[in-house]
Amino acid sequence: MIRGYLGKLKIHTSGNISSIDNVDKTRVREFAENVRLKIEAVSKPNELKTSNNSDKFDQLEKIVKLRDSGILTEEEFIEQKSKILNQ
C-alpha cells in the first residue's frame, strides 16, 4: 500500500477518542457508515419497524451488509432479521 493512501481513523464515543492508524483511505467511508448503522441498530432497535415491504427489503440489505462486514454477529443478524420480518 502506498503511504499516501493510508490515513488515520478517529472514533469519538461518550467523551473517548480512539484512533486507528494506517487505514486504507478508500475504505474509510464504508467503514464509518457501517459503524454508524451498527450504533443506530443498537441504540434505536424499535426504529426498524415499518409496514412498507420496500422498507423491509432496504432494512434487510443493511443488516446483511453489517453482518458481512463483521459489524453484526450472526446472532445479532438473526435477531434483527426476525424483528424486520415479523413487523
Protein Blocks (a to p, Z undefined) as FASTA:
>chain_A
ZZklgccddddeehiacddehiafklmmmmmmmmmmmmmmmmmmmlmgcfbfklmmmmmm
mmmmmmmnomacfklmmmmmmmmmmZZ
